[in-house]
Amino acid sequence: MAKYKRINASIDIIRAWRIQIITTDDRRSMEKAIKDFERLYPHINFDWEHNAPYYQVRVGAYEKREDLEAFLLEIKNDFPSAIPVQADIEKKELISGNG
């Protein structure tokens, strides 16, 4: 058991959850979504990726899907297409509870 704990403690990245607020092939739309998100939720981290031809903006970092549900409901008022997605996330980024 001690060996398992030691190995697990050394792993910095886990499979967890984020909320994807937009997927678009228009860079300007992506940049507008980021500006809107930063204005509305300045305390929540975000990241974006370009997986040609799409830009994807993902926010938050949650260990369990149920941890993001309350924030997902809130954020859908401003970003109706927001969906939960799995991602490889550093443990130090994880948010507990409602974000």
MIZA-239150 format. One record per residue (C-alpha): x, y, z; chain. Coordinates in Angstrom, 2 decimals. Layout:
// MIZA-239150
+---------+---------+---------+-------+
:       u :       v :       w : chain :
+---------+---------+---------+-------+
:       X :       Y :       Z :     A :
...
+---------+---------+---------+-------+
***
This chain:
// MIZA-239150
+---------+---------+---------+-------+
:       u :       v :       w : chain :
+---------+---------+---------+-------+
:    0.00 :    0.00 :    0.00 :     A :
:    2.84 :    2.40 :    0.79 :     A :
:    4.30 :    1.80 :   -2.68 :     A :
:    0.90 :    2.58 :   -4.27 :     A :
:    0.60 :    5.83 :   -2.27 :     A :
:    4.12 :    6.88 :   -3.24 :     A :
:    3.49 :    6.23 :   -6.94 :     A :
:    0.12 :    8.00 :   -6.85 :     A :
:    1.61 :   11.02 :   -5.06 :     A :
:    4.20 :   11.39 :   -7.82 :     A :
:    1.56 :   11.65 :  -10.57 :     A :
:    0.88 :   15.32 :  -11.28 :     A :
:   -1.64 :   14.95 :  -14.14 :     A :
:   -4.99 :   13.21 :  -13.90 :     A :
:   -7.99 :   12.67 :  -16.18 :     A :
:  -10.59 :   15.15 :  -14.97 :     A :
:  -13.23 :   17.60 :  -16.22 :     A :
:  -13.49 :   21.11 :  -17.67 :     A :
:  -16.39 :   23.08 :  -19.11 :     A :
:  -16.05 :   23.88 :  -22.80 :     A :
:  -17.83 :   27.19 :  -23.38 :     A :
:  -17.35 :   27.51 :  -27.14 :     A :
:  -16.23 :   25.57 :  -30.19 :     A :
:  -15.92 :   27.67 :  -33.32 :     A :
:  -13.92 :   27.95 :  -36.52 :     A :
:  -13.93 :   31.76 :  -36.18 :     A :
:  -11.01 :   33.11 :  -34.18 :     A :
:  -12.79 :   36.41 :  -33.50 :     A :
:  -15.75 :   34.58 :  -31.95 :     A :
:  -13.32 :   32.65 :  -29.76 :     A :
:  -11.58 :   35.85 :  -28.66 :     A :
:  -14.93 :   37.51 :  -27.88 :     A :
:  -15.99 :   34.50 :  -25.78 :     A :
:  -12.71 :   34.74 :  -23.82 :     A :
:  -13.19 :   38.48 :  -23.18 :     A :
:  -16.79 :   37.92 :  -22.08 :     A :
:  -15.75 :   35.05 :  -19.81 :     A :
:  -12.92 :   37.05 :  -18.22 :     A :
:  -15.31 :   39.92 :  -17.53 :     A :
:  -18.03 :   37.69 :  -16.03 :     A :
:  -15.87 :   35.14 :  -14.19 :     A :
:  -12.46 :   36.71 :  -13.46 :     A :
:  -11.71 :   34.19 :  -10.69 :     A :
:  -11.98 :   31.10 :  -12.95 :     A :
:   -9.04 :   29.98 :  -15.10 :     A :
:   -9.51 :   29.21 :  -18.78 :     A :
:   -7.49 :   27.76 :  -21.63 :     A :
:   -8.00 :   27.58 :  -25.37 :     A :
:   -6.83 :   25.16 :  -28.02 :     A :
:   -6.77 :   25.22 :  -31.79 :     A :
:   -7.65 :   21.80 :  -33.17 :     A :
:   -7.92 :   22.77 :  -36.82 :     A :
:  -10.29 :   24.04 :  -37.94 :     A :
:  -11.86 :   24.62 :  -34.51 :     A :
:  -10.98 :   26.83 :  -31.57 :     A :
:  -12.11 :   25.48 :  -28.20 :     A :
:  -12.27 :   27.45 :  -24.96 :     A :
:  -12.32 :   25.39 :  -21.77 :     A :
:  -12.75 :   26.68 :  -18.24 :     A :
:  -12.33 :   25.41 :  -14.69 :     A :
:  -10.81 :   22.10 :  -13.59 :     A :
:  -12.87 :   19.54 :  -11.69 :     A :
:  -11.95 :   16.09 :  -10.45 :     A :
:  -15.50 :   14.73 :  -10.76 :     A :
:  -18.21 :   15.61 :  -13.23 :     A :
:  -20.72 :   16.23 :  -10.42 :     A :
:  -18.36 :   18.93 :   -9.06 :     A :
:  -18.94 :   21.08 :  -12.16 :     A :
:  -22.73 :   20.70 :  -12.46 :     A :
:  -23.71 :   23.80 :  -10.42 :     A :
:  -21.28 :   26.06 :  -12.30 :     A :
:  -22.34 :   24.54 :  -15.63 :     A :
:  -25.96 :   25.54 :  -14.93 :     A :
:  -24.84 :   29.06 :  -14.01 :     A :
:  -22.55 :   29.52 :  -17.00 :     A :
:  -25.17 :   28.30 :  -19.50 :     A :
:  -26.98 :   31.61 :  -19.00 :     A :
:  -24.05 :   33.36 :  -20.69 :     A :
:  -22.69 :   30.49 :  -22.82 :     A :
:  -25.65 :   28.29 :  -23.85 :     A :
:  -23.48 :   25.80 :  -25.74 :     A :
:  -21.30 :   25.03 :  -22.69 :     A :
:  -20.69 :   21.32 :  -22.15 :     A :
:  -18.59 :   19.19 :  -19.79 :     A :
:  -15.49 :   17.61 :  -21.37 :     A :
:  -12.74 :   15.38 :  -20.07 :     A :
:   -9.16 :   16.60 :  -20.12 :     A :
:   -5.72 :   15.83 :  -18.71 :     A :
:   -5.33 :   18.30 :  -15.85 :     A :
:   -2.59 :   19.05 :  -13.35 :     A :
:   -3.73 :   18.22 :   -9.82 :     A :
:   -2.85 :   21.73 :   -8.60 :     A :
:   -5.44 :   23.22 :  -11.00 :     A :
:   -8.40 :   21.29 :   -9.58 :     A :
:  -11.37 :   23.22 :   -8.21 :     A :
:  -13.49 :   21.74 :   -5.50 :     A :
:  -17.19 :   22.35 :   -5.19 :     A :
:  -18.87 :   24.96 :   -7.39 :     A :
:  -15.84 :   26.75 :   -8.80 :     A :
+---------+---------+---------+-------+
***
